[in-house]
C-alpha cells in the first residue's frame, strides 16, 4: 500500500507527534502531512497513517493513538506515546533506510527504544516529569521542542503549522544523529571485540583507532586488560586506563603517579622513553610520538600497576561467630 497522507492533530504540538513525524516522513517523503482533528481526516482510510489522534490504536487500520481510556501499554506496563507506537511498528524500516546491516537492526532498534523513545513516552504520559532533570529540565528534548511553539499572543493562523514543521526539522537532526551514533557504537563493539581477541593474555589492548571499547571488554570478560593504546592522526599515540564501571572515573589501574602532569623532556626523563610527550595529572591518559614509544610506556605502566597490586595488604577475613 502506498502511503499518501500522514495525519496528526492540529493545535499545540509535543515531542511525541513531532518525533513520529520525523520517522514517517523519512519513510514516506512524498506523503502530505495533515494536521487536523476533523472526523474526515482522523478516520482510517486507504494510504493514510494517523497518529496521536483518532481515539484508538489499530496498526492494521493505520491508526496510532494513545489517549483513549484503554491506552496501549508496553510489556512493563509503561504507557506508550504515539512516538513509542510509531517506533514499534515503523522503527526497523526506518533504520533500514540508513543501510544499517540487517544483523544489527534488532539490537539498535531495542537500544534506541530504551534510551530515546521510552523517555519521550514517559514524559508525554506523565509517568516521569522533565522537572526531575532539575536545572536542566528546560534543556531536555521534550522541553526544547516545547519552546518552539508560537507565543500565546501570536494570532497568525499559520504560526502553529510553521512552528510544527520547524520543530520536525530540528528534531530530525537529533534523531538521525542519535541513530548514526548507535550504528557507530555497534561497529565499534565489533572492532573492539576483534582487538580483545588479538590481545590474548596481554594486559594491553591495542585499538586501530579511537572508539568506544569498554562494552566489548566487559562482554568478553577480559578482566586482565589494564590499559588501552590508540593511534591518533599525525603519528601520535595515546595510552589510557580502562574504567572499572559504567559510571564514575575509577580505573582498573592508573598510570604511574610519577608521570602525572609532566610533558616533553620532563616526562621523557622520568619514564626513560624517548618520544613521551604528555601525561594528564589525573593519570588516565598519556601520549607519545609513535607506537614504539607508547608501547614502552604501556609496559612500564603495567609493571607499576602489578607492583602496587603485589604490595597491597591482604584483607583479613571478617571473624565469624563460633
N, C-alpha and C positions, 0 to 999 in steps of 0.2 A: 504493500500500500504506500502510495506517495503522500507524504505529509505536506500539506499546503498552508495550514494555519496553526499558529501557536497562540493559545488563549489563556490569559491570566486576568486578574481583576484590575479594574481602574482604581483611581484614588491613590492614597498614600501607599508606598511600597516598603518592603522589608527585605532582609538579606535572603530569605528562602526563595522567593519567586525571582529575585534578581539573579541569584546563582543558578536556579533552574533554567532560566533563560539563557545563561551562558552555555550550559550543556546542550540545550536543544537547538540553539541557533548554529552551533558548530556542526551538529549532525544534519540539520535541515536549513542550510543557509539561504535557500530560496523561499522558505516559508514566511508568510506575513505574521508579524506579532500584533495581536489584537488585545487591547486592554479594555475589558468591558465586564459588566455584571448583568447585561441584558440576557433574558432567557434564551433568545435565539442563538446567542453566542456560547453560552455555558452549557448547552445541551450537546451530548456526544453526536458526532457526525463523521462521515467519511473524510479521511485526510486531515483530521483535527486532533490535536493534543491539548487538553485543558488541564491547568494546574493551579493550585492554591485557590480555587474557586469551584463552585458547582455542587458542593454538598455531598459528595460521595467519592469512593475510591474503587475504581474498576479498571484495572490495567488493560483488559481486553477491549473495553469500550474507549480507552484513551483518556480517562479522567482521573486526576491525581490530586484530590483534595484531602485535607486532614482536619477540617474544622467541625465536622459532624460529631454528634454525640458519641457514636461508636467509632472513635478515631483509630486509625491503624497504629499498631504498636510493633516495636522491634522485639526480638526474642527475649531481651532483658526487660521488656515492658516499658522502655522509654518511648514516648510518643514520637512518631515521625512528623517532620515538617514536609512541605512539598519538595524541598531540596532532597531530603532523605529518600522520598519515594521516587523522584526522578533519577537519582543516582542508583538506586536499587535496580531499576528497570533499564536504564539507558547508559549507566556508567561504563560497562565493559565496552560497548560500542564506541563511546566517547574516547576511551583510552586507545582503542584500536586505530582511531583517526590520527594518532601520533606515531604510528608504526612501532609501537612497543611490542617486543617479542611475545608471542602467544603464551609461552611458558611462564611469563612474568605477570600476566594480566591479573590473575586472581589475587596474587599477593599484593600487588599495587592497589587494586580495587579495594581490598579489605583495609589496607593501611590508610588510604586516603579517606575511606569512610569513617574510620575510628578517629583519625586525627583532625579532619577538616569538616566532614559532613555532620557527624554526630554533635559537635558543639553548636552548630547552627540549629539543628533540631532542638537541642536542649534550651537554647536561648529563646527560640521562637515560641516554644510551648511553655516557657516559664519554669521549667524544672531546674534551670540554672540561670542566675541573673548576671548580666555583664558587670554589675556592681561588685561581684566577687573578685574582679580584677583590680579593685581598689583604684588608686590614682590613674591607672592605665585603662580604666573601663571604656572611656570615650575613644580609645585607640584600638579596641578590638575591631575585627572586620565588620560584625553587625553594627557596632557603634559608628564606624566610619561611613558605612552605607547610609545610615540614618541621617548623617549630616548633609548628604547630597539632595535631600528633599527640598522643595521650594520653601521659602519662609512663609509664615502664616498670612501675610497681607499681600502676597503676590497673586493678583487676580487674573493673570493671563491664563486662559483656558488650556493652553498648550504647555504650560510650565511643568505639570506633572509628567507629561509624556516625554518632554525633552530631558527632564531630570532622570527619569527612569532609564532611558536609553544611554544617557551619560554614565549612570551607575553601572549598567551592564558592561559598558566598555572598560571601565576601571576594574570591575570585579573580574572580568575575563583575564586581565593581565595577572592577577593574583592566582587564579585557578590554574592557568596554563603554566605559570612559573612553578607552582607547587607540584603539579603533575611532572614537569620536567625534572624537578629535584628528586621526586620519588623514583622516577625511572633511573636517574643517575645514581641514586643510592643503591638501587638493585644492581646496576652494573658494577658499582664499587664493591659490593658484597662478593660478587663472583670473582673479580680480580683479586681482592684481598684473600679470599679463600684459597686461590691458587698460590698466593705468596706464602700463606701459612704452611701449606703442604711443602713448598720448596724450602722453607726454613728448617724443616725437620726438627731435630732436637736443639737447634741453636736458640739461644735466648734473644737473638736479634732478628727482627722481621724487616726484610727489605722490600719496599714497595716500588713499583715502576713510576709512580707519580703521586702527588698529594691527593688523598681521597679519604672518605670515611672508612675506617677499618676495624674499629672495635667490635661491632656486631659479629664479624666473621671470626675474630679471635675468640669471642665468648662462645659462639656456636660450635667451634671446633674443640672447645675445652682446652685450648692451648695456654694453660696456666704457667708454663715455663717461659713464655715470652715476656721480656722485661722492657725492651726498647725497640723503637722503630726508626729506620733510616729511609730518607726520601730524597730524590734528586729535585733540584729546582732549575728553572730556566737560567742559562748563563753559566752552567757548570758547577754551581754551588750545591751542597747537600746539607740536609738537616738531620739532627739526632733528637728524638723526643721520647718522653716517657709514655706509658700506657696507663690510662686511668683505671682505677680499681672498680669503680661503679659508674652507672649511667649519670648520676648526679654528683656534683661536687668535684674537687680538684685533686683528691688523694690519688697517688700513683702507686703502681706496683713497686717501683723503685725510682728514687730521684737521681738526677745527675750528681756527680761528686760535689760536695759542698765547697771545696776549694776553688771550683770553677765559677761560682756564682758571681755574676755582674762583671766578669772580665771580658776583654776583647783584644783582638790584634796581638801584638807582641807579648803582652802580659799573659794572655791565655796560652799562647804557644809555649811560653817559658814554664808555666805551671803544668801543662799537660805533656810537654815534650813532643808535641805533634806540630810539625811544620804545616801551615795551612789552616790551623784552627783559627776561627775568626770571631766567635761570639758565643757567650752562654748567658742566658737570662738569669737574673738574680733569684728568681723563684725556682730555678733548677728543673724546668720542664722542657726546655728546648735549647739546643746549641747548633752551631753551624760551622762549616768548614769548606775549604776550596778543594773539591774533588772527592771521589768515592774513597780512595785510599786513606785520606786524612780522616774522613768521617768514620770509617770502619775502625781505625786505630782508636779514635775517641770512644766509639761504642764498646770496644773490647775493654778499654780502661774503665768505663762506667760499669760494665758487668762485673769486673774484678772487684771494684769498690762496693757494689751492691752485695755481692756474695760475702765479702769480708765483714761488712756491717751485719749481715744476717747471721754469720757464724758467731759474732761477738754478742749478739742479743741474748740476754739472760733467758734461760728456760723457765717458763712459768710453772710454779709448783701446783699440782692438782689441789683443788679445794678439799679440805678434810670432810670425811663422811662420818655420820653417827654410827657407832658400833651397834 
